[in-house]
């Protein structure tokens, strides 16, 4: 995990901006800073939190990259992208397994360990995309992109999530894991005040 030098050995408090919105399933907030900075699009879905876990803000934070005027478009595009990505990742893993099984059945040695490693990588990517899809389906109350036209996303304002970062530990487990596995998020942490 990348931690700015100023945080080494001392605790740092960070206020992550959120855009609040309401759907038919409840009131939520989407991270308005890290969501556009993570290296894999499917990681954006885990940055949606219930509104009651956030601290309301009276005005738009300076570092918010998503606003109340574009949150509906952002969420609908994210859902459509994740829906297609999850299906593509699932198919890619299935295709790999089919090819490997055919090669094994006809007796062509192709490297067992190499295929197991590739399957593990594809499986992890597929799980991450399916998790993101299930989060978005729950939050937006839709199952597929054709239902998005009927969905209702109402912007409500802004909020903050206060994080405490000390020696590589982050007060929120989602952000701790995100900063550990995603270089895009870790590199931009120092710009957040």
C-alpha positions as CSV (number, residue, x, y, z in Angstrom):
1,X,0.0,0.0,0.0
2,X,1.3,3.5,-0.8
3,X,1.1,5.8,2.1
4,X,2.3,9.4,1.8
5,X,5.5,10.3,3.7
6,X,3.6,12.6,6.0
7,X,1.6,9.7,7.4
8,X,4.6,7.4,8.2
9,X,4.7,7.0,12.0
10,X,1.8,9.3,12.6
11,X,-1.9,9.1,12.2
12,X,-3.6,10.9,9.4
13,X,-7.3,11.7,9.2
14,X,-8.9,11.9,5.7
15,X,-12.4,13.0,4.8
16,X,-13.6,11.1,1.7
17,X,-16.4,13.0,-0.2
18,X,-19.6,11.2,-1.0
19,X,-22.6,12.0,-3.1
20,X,-25.8,11.0,-1.5
21,X,-28.7,9.5,-3.5
22,X,-31.9,7.6,-3.0
23,X,-33.3,4.6,-4.9
24,X,-36.3,2.4,-4.3
25,X,-34.2,0.2,-2.1
26,X,-32.9,3.0,0.2
27,X,-30.6,5.9,0.7
28,X,-26.9,5.5,-0.2
29,X,-23.7,7.4,-0.8
30,X,-21.2,6.8,-3.6
31,X,-17.5,7.7,-3.1
32,X,-17.0,10.9,-5.1
33,X,-13.2,10.7,-5.0
34,X,-11.7,7.2,-5.2
35,X,-14.5,5.9,-7.5
36,X,-12.8,7.5,-10.4
37,X,-9.3,6.8,-9.3
38,X,-9.3,3.0,-8.9
39,X,-7.6,0.9,-11.6
40,X,-10.4,-1.6,-12.1
41,X,-14.0,-0.5,-12.7
42,X,-15.5,-3.3,-10.7
43,X,-13.9,-1.9,-7.6
44,X,-16.1,1.2,-7.7
45,X,-19.2,-0.8,-6.5
46,X,-17.7,-1.5,-3.1
47,X,-17.4,2.2,-2.6
48,X,-21.1,2.6,-2.2
49,X,-22.3,2.9,1.5
50,X,-25.5,3.3,3.3
51,X,-26.3,7.0,4.0
52,X,-26.5,6.4,7.8
53,X,-22.8,5.5,7.9
54,X,-21.8,8.9,6.5
55,X,-21.5,12.4,7.9
56,X,-23.6,15.0,6.1
57,X,-21.9,17.9,4.4
58,X,-23.5,21.3,3.9
59,X,-21.9,22.0,0.5
60,X,-20.1,20.2,-2.3
61,X,-16.6,19.2,-1.2
62,X,-13.8,20.7,-3.4
63,X,-12.3,17.3,-4.2
64,X,-15.6,15.6,-5.2
65,X,-15.2,14.3,-8.8
66,X,-18.8,13.1,-8.9
67,X,-21.6,15.6,-8.3
68,X,-25.3,15.6,-7.6
69,X,-25.8,16.6,-11.2
70,X,-24.0,13.6,-12.7
71,X,-24.5,10.8,-10.1
72,X,-27.5,9.3,-11.8
73,X,-25.6,9.1,-15.1
74,X,-22.5,7.7,-13.4
75,X,-24.4,4.9,-11.6
76,X,-26.3,3.9,-14.7
77,X,-23.2,3.7,-16.8
78,X,-21.4,1.9,-14.0
79,X,-24.2,-0.7,-13.8
80,X,-24.2,-1.2,-17.6
81,X,-20.4,-1.6,-17.7
82,X,-20.3,-4.0,-14.8
83,X,-23.2,-6.1,-16.2
84,X,-21.3,-6.6,-19.5
85,X,-18.0,-7.1,-17.8
86,X,-19.2,-9.8,-15.4
87,X,-20.7,-11.8,-18.3
88,X,-17.5,-11.4,-20.3
89,X,-15.3,-12.5,-17.4
90,X,-17.5,-15.5,-16.8
91,X,-17.4,-16.5,-20.5
92,X,-13.6,-16.0,-20.6
93,X,-13.1,-18.4,-17.7
94,X,-15.5,-21.0,-19.3
95,X,-13.7,-20.8,-22.6
96,X,-10.3,-21.3,-20.9
97,X,-11.6,-24.4,-19.0
98,X,-13.1,-25.9,-22.2
99,X,-9.9,-25.5,-24.2
100,X,-7.8,-27.0,-21.4
101,X,-10.2,-30.0,-21.0
102,X,-10.1,-30.6,-24.8
103,X,-6.3,-30.6,-24.8
104,X,-6.2,-32.9,-21.8
105,X,-8.7,-35.4,-23.4
106,X,-6.8,-35.7,-26.6
107,X,-3.5,-36.0,-24.7
108,X,-1.7,-32.8,-25.5
109,X,0.4,-31.8,-22.5
110,X,0.0,-28.0,-22.0
111,X,1.3,-27.5,-18.5
112,X,-1.1,-28.3,-15.6
113,X,0.3,-25.7,-13.2
114,X,0.1,-23.0,-15.8
115,X,-3.6,-23.7,-16.4
116,X,-4.4,-23.9,-12.7
117,X,-2.7,-20.5,-12.2
118,X,-4.6,-19.0,-15.1
119,X,-7.9,-20.5,-13.9
120,X,-7.3,-19.0,-10.4
121,X,-6.6,-15.6,-11.9
122,X,-9.7,-15.7,-14.2
123,X,-11.8,-17.0,-11.3
124,X,-10.7,-14.1,-9.1
125,X,-11.6,-11.6,-11.8
126,X,-14.9,-13.2,-12.4
127,X,-15.8,-13.2,-8.6
128,X,-14.8,-9.5,-8.3
129,X,-17.1,-8.5,-11.3
130,X,-20.0,-10.7,-10.0
131,X,-19.7,-9.2,-6.5
132,X,-19.8,-5.7,-8.0
133,X,-22.8,-6.6,-10.1
134,X,-24.7,-8.0,-7.1
135,X,-24.0,-4.8,-5.1
136,X,-25.3,-2.6,-7.9
137,X,-28.3,-4.8,-8.5
138,X,-29.2,-4.5,-4.8
139,X,-28.6,-0.7,-4.6
140,X,-30.3,0.2,-7.8
141,X,-33.1,-2.4,-7.5
142,X,-32.6,-3.7,-11.0
143,X,-31.4,-7.0,-12.5
144,X,-30.3,-5.9,-16.0
145,X,-29.6,-2.8,-18.0
146,X,-33.0,-2.8,-19.7
147,X,-34.6,-2.1,-16.3
148,X,-32.5,1.1,-15.8
149,X,-35.0,3.3,-17.6
150,X,-37.6,2.6,-15.0
151,X,-35.2,3.0,-12.0
152,X,-35.3,6.1,-9.9
153,X,-32.0,7.7,-8.7
154,X,-32.6,10.9,-6.8
155,X,-29.5,13.0,-5.8
156,X,-29.8,14.2,-2.1
157,X,-26.6,16.1,-1.4
158,X,-23.1,15.5,-0.1
159,X,-21.5,13.7,2.8
160,X,-18.1,12.6,4.2
161,X,-16.6,9.4,5.4
162,X,-13.9,10.0,7.9
163,X,-10.9,7.7,7.7
164,X,-8.1,7.3,10.1
165,X,-4.9,6.0,8.6
166,X,-2.0,4.9,10.9
167,X,1.0,2.8,9.9
168,X,-0.7,1.1,7.0
169,X,-4.0,0.4,8.9
170,X,-7.1,2.2,7.8
171,X,-10.2,2.6,10.0
172,X,-12.5,1.2,7.3
173,X,-11.9,-2.4,6.1
174,X,-13.1,-1.7,2.6
175,X,-10.6,1.2,2.1
176,X,-7.9,-0.8,3.8
177,X,-8.2,-3.6,1.3
178,X,-8.7,-1.1,-1.6
179,X,-5.5,0.8,-0.7
180,X,-3.6,-2.5,-0.4
181,X,-4.6,-4.0,-3.8
182,X,-5.2,-1.0,-6.0
183,X,-2.2,1.2,-6.9
184,X,-4.5,3.8,-8.5
185,X,-6.2,4.5,-5.2
186,X,-3.1,4.4,-3.1
187,X,-1.2,6.8,-5.3
188,X,-4.0,9.5,-5.0
189,X,-4.4,9.2,-1.2
190,X,-1.9,12.0,-0.6
191,X,-4.0,14.4,-2.7
192,X,-7.1,14.0,-0.5
193,X,-7.2,16.5,2.3
